[in-house]
Structures are given as structure tokens and as C-alpha cells.
Amino acid sequence: MKKLNLSHFIIAFFVVLVLYQPIKFIIYHFTDLSYDEILDFGWRGDGCETKDGRRLDYINCPCGTGLIEPDDLYKISNEGYFYYNDKLLGKVILKTKPSYFSGGEILTGGELEIENLETGIICYYDSILD
């Protein structure tokens, strides 16, 4: 029976370690985010506007300027409907996927829209680092 050499384990470990980030990068950029994965990121409110394109100030914006954190009570159904505490708030549209690489900035490049189903007001969000 052959003895396993410790150097083989070390080499295999470093190969896996070196390939992990490029594989993660490739998988991220060649696959779409599911609605469940959207809430794995933090989102910061970036204002809102009516369907006719009129920008609303933060006081009149129904979605506010708060944060959507991954551990909050928000849910997105498989059809893209956005819920808070089981109350339907709107329809989610992911415009741009967030990046895992931020370059030291708080924003990660993701853009999210939530259309309020009652008022038709569209709320905008930017992805942020957690």
C-alpha cells in the first residue's frame, strides 16, 4: 500500500485555493440571480419617481430611503413580488447585478427597482456592502 505524501495534500490545497475566486467570478457573471439571492445583498434607497417620470422628494416617496438588509423581514416570491412581513409591497425588477468586488467603495454596482402596485411609484435602490 502506497503512503500518501503530505506535499500532495499541500499542492492540492493551494490549487483549490487559487482556483476558488476565478470559479466564483465565472459562475457569478454567467448565471442570473434568483429572486432569493437578491436579498443576500444590502440595498440602499435612492429615491423614487412616478410612472410619468416625475422625480419625488424623499418625504413623498413611499419606499423611503432606508436600507433593505439581508436579515430583515423582506421576501421576494418566485414571481418577483416583494413582501414585507407578508404584506405585498410591489414588483421587483433587477436592473444590474451587484458585484462581489467593490474596489473599496460602499456601493457594489447593483441597481434594483420596486414598483408599488397600489400607486405605480417606482422606488430605486443601489446595492451596498454589508
C-alpha positions, 0 to 999 in steps of 0.5 A: 500500500502506497503512503500518501505524501503530505506535499500532495495534500499541500499542492492540492490545497493551494490549487483549490485555493487559487482556483476558488475566486476565478470559479466564483467570478465565472459562475457569478457573471454567467448565471442570473440571480434568483429572486432569493439571492437578491436579498443576500445583498444590502440595498440602499434607497435612492429615491423614487419617481412616478410612472410619468417620470416625475422625480419625488422628494424623499418625504413623498416617496413611499419606499423611503430611503432606508436600507433593505438588509439581508436579515430583515423581514423582506421576501421576494416570491418566485414571481418577483413580488416583494413582501414585507412581513407578508404584506405585498409591497410591489414588483421587483425588477433587477436592473444590474447585478451587484458585484462581489468586488467593490474596489473599496467603495460602499456601493457594489454596482447593483441597481434594483427597482420596486414598483408599488402596485397600489400607486405605480411609484417606482422606488430605486435602490443601489446595492451596498456592502454589508 
